[in-house]
Amino acid sequence: LIGKRADSLYEAGKRSGAWIKLKLHHEQEMVIGGFTDPEGSRRHFGSLLVGYHEKGNLFCAGKVGTGFKGALLKSLATKFDSFKSQVCPFKNLPETKSGRYGAGITASEMKRCHWLKPKLVCQVKFSEWTRDGKLRQPVFLGLRDDRAAGKVVRETPE
């Protein structure tokens, strides 16, 4: 979306404060069903595996790997200890291929994932849903204690 001052003119090849790009984001709650190992300098965990309920099943909507600060990573990892599970809670995993941008969770990647009982809910900001039902550019905003995990469904814009 482009915003501009009403009295401004288009100037080819130039940037000014008269025309600005406005990014639109969506938000919704997601159920946390697992996490990946940390990589590089990150500690505690890498990305969260999040999803939503549909027809009584939990479907994976992708990985959320940004929006965390050091103290938050540690507190979430500690909270995860009481929700650990040996079973993947997502109905649509494993995926057959890694996805266009490598975000798919294949059987070989699932071996490196840690599963959680689907009880924790978080708020996520994202740019859009992809054609294959994944979140594009998701950002963790925080935990939601006010929402039951079983009530989290994929929201559709009106």
C-alpha positions in Angstrom: 0.0 0.0 0.0 1.3 3.4 -0.9 0.5 6.5 1.1 1.1 10.0 -0.3 0.5 13.6 0.4 -2.5 14.8 -1.7 -0.5 17.7 -3.1 2.6 15.7 -4.0 3.7 14.8 -7.6 5.3 11.5 -8.7 9.0 12.0 -9.3 10.5 9.1 -11.3 13.7 7.6 -9.8 13.5 9.8 -6.7 12.5 9.1 -3.1 10.9 11.6 -0.8 8.8 11.6 2.4 5.8 12.6 0.2 5.3 8.9 -0.9 5.7 6.1 1.6 5.2 2.3 1.5 2.9 1.0 4.2 3.2 -2.7 5.0 0.0 -4.5 6.0 0.3 -7.2 8.6 -2.1 -9.8 9.9 -2.2 -11.2 13.5 -3.7 -14.2 15.0 -3.2 -16.6 17.8 -1.5 -20.0 17.2 -1.0 -23.2 19.1 2.7 -24.1 19.9 3.2 -27.7 19.0 7.0 -27.9 19.1 10.3 -26.3 18.5 13.6 -26.7 16.7 17.2 -26.8 18.1 19.0 -23.4 18.3 21.5 -22.6 15.6 24.4 -20.2 15.5 24.6 -18.0 18.5 21.0 -18.4 19.6 20.4 -20.3 22.8 17.5 -22.4 24.2 15.6 -23.1 20.9 15.6 -22.1 17.3 12.0 -21.7 15.9 8.6 -22.5 17.3 6.4 -24.9 15.3 2.9 -23.4 15.4 -0.6 -24.4 14.1 -4.3 -24.1 14.3 -7.3 -26.5 14.7 -9.5 -27.5 11.9 -12.1 -30.3 12.0 -10.7 -31.6 15.3 -7.1 -31.8 14.1 -4.1 -29.6 14.6 -2.5 -28.4 11.4 1.0 -27.0 11.2 1.2 -23.4 9.9 5.0 -23.2 9.9 7.9 -22.0 11.9 8.2 -18.8 13.9 11.9 -17.9 14.4 11.9 -14.2 15.1 10.5 -11.8 17.7 12.4 -13.3 20.7 14.9 -11.7 23.1 17.4 -13.6 25.2 15.4 -13.6 28.4 12.2 -14.6 26.6 14.0 -17.5 24.9 15.1 -18.8 28.3 11.6 -18.4 30.0 9.8 -20.1 27.1 12.3 -23.0 27.1 11.7 -23.4 30.8 8.0 -23.4 30.3 8.3 -26.0 27.5 9.8 -28.5 30.0 6.4 -29.2 31.5 4.7 -29.7 28.1 7.2 -32.1 26.4 5.8 -35.0 24.3 7.2 -37.8 22.3 4.4 -37.5 19.7 4.1 -34.9 16.9 0.7 -33.1 17.5 0.3 -32.0 13.8 -1.9 -33.9 11.5 -0.2 -32.6 8.3 3.4 -33.6 9.1 5.7 -34.8 7.7 5.5 -32.9 4.5 6.8 -34.5 1.3 9.1 -31.7 0.3 10.9 -28.9 2.0 8.8 -26.1 0.4 9.6 -23.3 -1.9 11.7 -21.4 0.6 12.9 -24.4 2.7 10.2 -23.9 5.3 8.6 -27.3 4.9 9.0 -29.9 7.7 10.0 -33.2 6.1 10.4 -36.5 7.9 14.2 -36.1 8.2 13.7 -32.6 9.7 11.1 -34.0 12.1 13.8 -36.1 13.7 15.4 -32.9 14.9 12.2 -31.3 16.3 11.1 -31.4 19.9 7.3 -31.9 20.4 5.0 -30.3 22.9 1.5 -31.1 24.1 -0.6 -28.5 22.2 -1.6 -26.4 25.2 0.3 -23.2 24.8 -1.1 -20.3 22.7 0.9 -17.4 21.2 0.2 -14.3 19.2 1.9 -14.1 15.8 2.2 -11.3 13.3 2.7 -12.3 9.6 2.4 -10.8 6.2 0.1 -13.4 4.5 -0.9 -17.0 4.2 1.0 -18.8 1.4 -0.8 -21.0 -1.1 0.3 -24.1 0.8 -1.3 -22.9 4.1 1.8 -21.5 5.8 2.5 -18.2 7.5 4.8 -15.9 5.5 7.3 -13.8 7.6 5.8 -14.7 11.0 7.0 -12.8 14.1 6.4 -14.0 17.7 4.5 -11.3 19.7 3.9 -13.1 23.0 2.1 -15.9 24.8 -1.7 -15.7 25.2 -3.0 -17.0 28.5 -6.5 -15.8 27.8 -7.2 -18.2 24.9 -7.7 -22.0 25.1 -5.6 -23.9 22.6 -8.5 -26.0 21.5 -10.4 -22.9 20.3 -7.6 -21.6 18.0 -8.7 -21.8 14.4 -7.4 -20.3 11.2 -8.9 -16.8 10.9 -10.1 -15.6 7.5 -10.3 -11.9 6.6 -13.8 -10.5 6.2 
